[in-house]
Amino acid sequence: MGSYPAAAEPARAAPRRGSRSVSAIAAVVALQAAISLPLFLVATLAPYLERDIGLRESTLGLAVGSFYAVSGATAVWLGRIVDRQTWQRGLYVAAAAALVPMALLGGFANGALLLTVGLVASAVVQSYGMGTTNLAIVDTVPARRQGLAFGVKQAAVPAATVLAGVCAPLFAERAGWRWAFAFAAAFPVLAVVLTRWRHRTPAGPAATGGRVDAPVPAAQRRRLRSMAVAFSVATFTTSSLGAFFVLFAVDRGMAPALAGVTVAVASAVNVTMRVWMGWLADRRQWRPFVQGGLVLGAGASGYFVLIGASGWLLPVGAVLAFGLGWAWQGLIHLGAVRLLPTSPGYATGVIRTGLAIGSATGPVVSGLVIRYLGYRPLWTILGCLATGAATAVLLTNRRPLEAR
């Protein structure tokens, strides 16, 4: 697989060590959960929103589509802004901004308009926050431990989906669904507390960790964009699986409760794999994009298992396609910031744009495929797309591209 070339190690100020890195990662995970929860809560609480504010499926689809469209459209621009400031200041801004969509959704949403406005605001915060969390890891975690740090950070995303699912019985059935957003507001506050506790905002030349607002070299820009396209296709497949697996499993005879448990198990496997893949990237010094392509290719087998699956093959296919096939998230963020070590916010924005496009288009297109062709052609198409994306990643990264 090859090790990552020494010349590509981030040329930045010496990172903080020990417990300060741990506290920074904890703050990053808290912020990552904060910027991920609003969308997941809206999706999980949809039945209660339908009852109380008249939410319809079409409205939910429009709101979620608007979220991904705005997220993709603002990611690069906001990434450039992130690169011009310290990660501490960026975290404070992102944490404060994260409270706005939570207040809109939990305190004021009484119809489709405010629901959509709340999710659009959340999309902007997420684009800014993703760049900030990656910047924090680059500036505080030693290069030899950044794979694990990115794995832990990205594991917070599927963990947030599980947390959102717990909020339904915990809050919606007892105190009301609006209290779930009040609970989510604790995460940005926690991120600020952890940052203020251990990390003083630097001043002077050290404030931006040696970053310069310089043009991105053409070769690095092309490589980054090609990775964004390839993993956009990969996200197209995983978002489609997440949207339709439960319906498919129930259609094939699985009990709804068991289908839900299968998704939870696949999510738990995905959380574990993201962390483990990051740890392996550090230990083996593998090139992150190559490792991500191999993981994606292995996970593609799950879609082919699902083509004729029934009984015990259903959870096997789900765990392979979702648990393993989506475990590359931390690796591609690691690869992006190592490719452009002086512009981690911009690098994150480019990758984020690709992922947003895949997330927005996957369920829509796959829903049409199911309607006119059925599930078997869908899993075949998704398996071929995932395999093709993995092949493109590996071919594009045949030779290391050193950061300059």
N, C-alpha and C positions, 0 to 999 in steps of 0.2 A: 504493500500500500504506500510505502514511502514515508519518510519523516518530513516534517515541515521545515523548510530551509531556514537556517539561522538568520539570513539577511532579511527575512520577512517578519521577524519578531518586532513588535511595536516599538518604535523609537520614541519613547515618551519619558517623562520624568519618572524617577524611581517610585514604584508603588508602595503604599503603606503595607505593613506586614501584620501577621499575627491576628490578635483579637480585633484590630481595627478593620481588617479585611472581612472578618466574620460579621461584624456589626454592619458594615456597608452592604454585604450580601443580604443580610436580614432586612435592611431598609429597602433594598431593591425588590426583594420578594414581596414585601408588604405593598409597595407601590404597584408592582406588576399585578397583584391580586386586585388592587383598587381600580386600575384602569380596565381590567377584564370583566369585573363583576356586573356592571350595569347591563350589558348586552345579554349575558347569561341569565341574569335575574328576570329580565323582560321575557325571554324565551321560556324559562321555567314557570314563571307565574302567569303565563298567557291565559289559562282557564279562569283565573281570578280576575284578570284584567278584562276579559270578555264579559264576565258577570257584572263588574262594577262600573266600567267606563265604556262598555259597548265595543271592545276591541274585536275586529274581524280578522280572518286569516289574510285577506288581501291587504288590510292596513298593516298588519304585522310584517308581511312580506315587503311592503313599501318602506317601512321604517328600517328594517334590517338591511335592505338593499341600499338605502340612503347612508346608513352607517358605513358600510364597506366602500361605497363610492367616495364619500368624504375622506375616509381614512386613507385610501389610496391616493387621492388627489392632493392631500396636504403633507404626506409623509416626507417627501424629499425637501420641500421648502422648510418645514419645521426642523428637519434634521440639520440643515445648514445653520439654523438659529441655535440649536443645541451645541453645535461645535464651537460657538463663539463665547461660551460661558462655562463656569465651573459646574461639575455634576451636582454639588450641593445646592447651588442656586436653582439649577434646573429641577431638582427634586422638590424643592419648596414650591416652585411655581406649579409643577404638575400636581402635587398633592393638594394645593389650594384649589386649583382648577377642577380636580376630580370631584370636589364637593358640589360643584355647580350642577352637573347632570344628575347626581344623586338627589339633590334637593328638588330639581325639576320633576324627576320621575317619581320620587317617593312622596313629595309634598304637594305638588301642584298639578300633576298629570290628571286631567279629567276627560280626555278625549284623544283622538288621533293626532291632532296638531301638536300638542305639547309632548306627547309621547315621541313623535318623530323629532321634534326640536331637541328633546333630551338625549336621544340616541345620536343625533348629529353632533351635539356638543361633546358627548362621550367619545365620538370618533376622533375629534380634534385633539382631545386630551390624550387619547391612546397613542396617536401618532407622535405627539410631543414626548409622552412618557416613555415610549419604547426606546427612542433615541437616548433619553436621559439615563435609563437603567443600563443600557449597553455602555454608555460613556462612564458610568460609575464603576462598572466592572473593569474596564480598560485602565482607569486611573487608580484603582485601589487594590486590585488583585494581581499578584505576580503572574507573569506570562505562563509559567509552568503549571498554574492552577486555574487558568481562565476557562478551560474546557469544562471542568466540574462546575465552576461558577455559572457559566451560561446554561449548563444542563439543569442546575437547580432553579435558576430564574425561569427558564421556559417550562419547567415542570409545574410552576405555579399556575399556568394557564389551564391544563386539564384538571388540576386540583381545584381551581375556582369553579369549574363546571360542577364538580361533585358538591362543593360548598353551596352553590346556588340551588342544587337539588335538595339539599338538607333544609334550606330556608323555607320551602313550601310547607312541610309539616310542622316545622319549628315556629314559624311566624304567621304564615298566611292562614293556617287553620285555627290559630289561637288569637293572636292580637290583631291580625290584619296584614295584608301583603305590603303595605307601605312601610311597616317596621323592618322589613328585610333590607330596604335601602338605608334605613337608619343604622342597621347593623353593619352594612358595607362601609359606611362612613368612618368606621373605626380604623380601617386599613390605611388610608392616607394620613390620618393623625399618627398612627403607629410609625409610619415611614419617617415622618418629620421628627418624632421623638428620638428614634434610633439615630438619625443623622445628627441632630443637635447634641446628643449625648457623647458621641465619640469623634465627631469630625468638624473641625473648624474650617470655615471657608477661607482659602488662601487669598492673598492679594499679590499684585505685581505680576512678573513673568510666569510664576508658578501657577497662576490662577487657571490657565487653560492647558496645563500639562504639556506644554511644548507644541501645541497645535498651531498651525498657521492657516490663514484663509487663502490657500493657493489653489490653482486649477488642478483638477484630478487628471493624472496621466491617462492618455487615451487607451492604452492597453489594459490598465486596471479597470477603467470605466466599462470597456467592452466585456471584460470577463465578469464583472459584477452584474451587468445587465443581462448577460446570458444566463447567469445563475438565477436571477430574479424570474426570468421567463420559465426556466426549467422547473423551479420549485413552485411557480404559479400553477403549472399543470399538475404538480404533485398535490398541491392544496385543493385544486379542483376535485381530485379523486377522494381525498379524505373528507372534505366537507360534504360531498355527495353521500358517502358512506354514513357519516354521522346523521344526516338528515333522514335517510330512508331505511337504515338497517332494521330498526324496531318494526316498522310496518312490514318489511320483507319477512322477518323472522316469524311474526304472527301469522302472516299469510302462508308460511310453510309449516304451520302447526305448533309453533312454540307459544307457550302461555305468555301473556303480556308482562306479568311480573318477572318471569324468567328472562324474557328479552331485556328488560330493564337491568336485571342483575348482570347479564352478559355485557351490556354496555359499561356498567360500573367496573366490572373486572377488566375489560379491555382498557378503560381509562387508567386504572391502577397500574396495569402493565406498562402503559404508555408513560406514566409518571416515572416509574422505575427505570425504564429504558432510556429516557432522556438524561437522567442523572448518570446512569452507567455509561452511556455513550460518551458523555463529557469526560468522565473519569478515564475512560480508555484513551480518549484523544490526548489527554495530558500524559498518561503513563507510557503510551506507545509512540507519542509524537507523530501521529498520523496526520495527514493533510485533511482538514475538516470537511471540505467540499467532497473530496473523494470518499471519505468515510460516510458522509451523508448520502451520496449516490448509492453506495453499497447497501446501506440500511433501507433506502427507498426500494431498491430492486428486490431485496429479500421480502419486504412487506407486500410487494405486488402479487406474490403468490397467493395471498389471502383472497384476492378478488376472484382468482380462478377456482379456488376451493368453493367459493360461494355460488358459482354458476349452477351447480346441480346439488347444492347442499341441502341437507335435512338432518334432523336429530343432532347428534354430537358434532357434526361437521360445521354447524352454524356458529357456535362459539369459537371453534378453531379458526374459521375464516375471519371472524371479527377480530380476534386477538392478533392474528398475523397482519391483517390489513390496517387496523387502527392502532393496536398496541405497538407493533414493530414498524409499520409503514409510515407512522407519523412521528417517529422518534428522532428525526433529523433536525428538529427545530433549533435546539441549542447549537448544533454543529454549524448550521448555515450562518447564524449570527456570529459565531466565533470566526468562521471563515471570512465573513464580510469585514469585520473590524481588523483582522490581520492583513487582509488585502489592502485596506486603506487605513493604516494605523493613525494617521494624523487627521482623519475625517470620519470618526466612528458614527457620528450622527447622520451624516450624509449617506454612508454605507448602509446604515440601518434603514433609512428612508427608502432607498432603492429596493432593498429586499422586501420591505413592508408593502411597497406598492404592488409588487408581484403577488404577494400572499393575499392581499386584499382583493385583487382581481379574481384570483382563483376561488376565494371564499364566496364572493358575490355571485359568480356565474355557475359554479358547480351545482348547487341544489336546483337552480332554475332550469338549466339544460337537462339535468338528469331527470327532473320531474317530467319533462316533455318526452324523454326517451321511454320512461316507464309507461306513460300514458299511451304512446303509439306503438311501442315495441315490446315492453315488458321488462322484467328484472333480469332475465338471463342475458339478453343483449347488453344491458347496462353494465353488469359485472364484467362482461367480456371487454367492453369498451374501456372501462376504468382500469382493468388489469393491463391492457395494452398501452394506455396512456402513461400509467405509472412506470411500466417497463421502459417505454420510450424516453420518459423524462430521466430515469436513472441512467440509461445509456448515454444520453446527451451530456449529463453531468460528468460522467467518467471520461468520455471522449474529449470534452472541452478542457478537462484538467489532466490530460495526459502528461503535460510538462508543467512543473511549478512556475508560477508567475511571481517573481519577487517584487515585494513592495519597494517603491523608490521614494 
